[in-house]
Amino acid sequence: EQNMKKIILSSLSIAVISLGGVTTFDYFKDSDQKIIAKQNAKIEKHEVKPKITNFGAKTNGFATFEELNKASTIVVKGTKVRELSTEIDKSSIDDSIIGGYTVTEFKINEVIKNSEGNPKIIEGEAISVGELAFENQNEIYTVNGYEAMKNGDDYLLFLEEEQGLFAPRGVVFGKVPLDTEDLEIYSTEDIGQVEGNDEEGNDEELLSDIFADAKEHYEEQSE
């Protein structure tokens, strides 16, 4: 268990390189000091949605698809099969939830890029993807508004890997939904401000542009 925890910490930190000293690694290691959780319960049309708690973390974001593509050693298309496990970190002081992640089984349908020759990146095979979102007692916990992939849906993933676990680049940047135009992130209205960002929440227009360019580029390449 300790070994798995080290693996997830080191691998997820790759995807989130700090611009100002706070990384995903710091977030998991020392969450209660480094990160402010933003909570917001949303009620709409008499429908009570799950409460969403966002852990904001500074990330190495990308301004364009070209930047994201260049920075990613692994790019694949595939399908989320199922969730393998949920890991939850609790505070030793008051037992409150301070972090966690979901380990997801992802089947690779097409290898687009594997520039370092990672032996696990094989068409038709499955990999384990670390997703920075999980649910516990009708409450959703997320980092920077990351929304977990949906079972059976197809995605284009920009990944980094270390010791067996793969992580989307820049948390929300590296997971591009292929079955919908929806960005599949929790909106600013849901999550509030992402700590370290100048703007409120994620720049949804930027993500939309990057996702559109990524889909166009790799759809053309597949034909």
VENDAPE-V157376 format. One record per backbone hydrogen bond with DSSP energy under -1.0 kcal/mol. NH is the residue of the N-H (numbers start at 1). CO is the residue of the C=O. If there is no record, write none. Layout:
nh/co
NH/CO
NH/CO
This chain:
nh/co
5/1
6/2
7/3
8/4
9/5
10/6
11/7
12/8
13/9
27/23
28/24
29/25
30/26
34/30
35/31
38/54
40/52
44/47
47/44
49/42
51/138
52/40
53/140
54/38
55/142
56/36
61/59
68/64
69/65
70/66
71/67
74/159
75/113
76/157
77/110
78/155
79/107
80/153
81/105
82/105
84/103
85/103
87/101
89/99
91/96
95/91
98/89
99/89
101/87
102/131
103/85
104/129
105/82
106/127
107/79
108/125
109/77
110/77
112/75
113/75
115/73
117/114
121/118
122/120
124/108
125/122
127/106
129/104
130/166
131/102
133/131
134/141
136/139
140/51
141/134
142/53
143/132
144/55
146/143
152/80
153/150
155/78
156/176
157/76
158/174
159/74
160/167
162/165
165/162
166/128
167/160
169/158
170/15
171/168
172/170
174/169
176/156
178/154
186/145
191/187
192/188
197/194
204/202
207/203
208/204
209/205
210/206
211/207
212/208
213/209
214/210
215/211
216/212
217/213
218/214
219/215
220/216
221/217
222/218
223/219
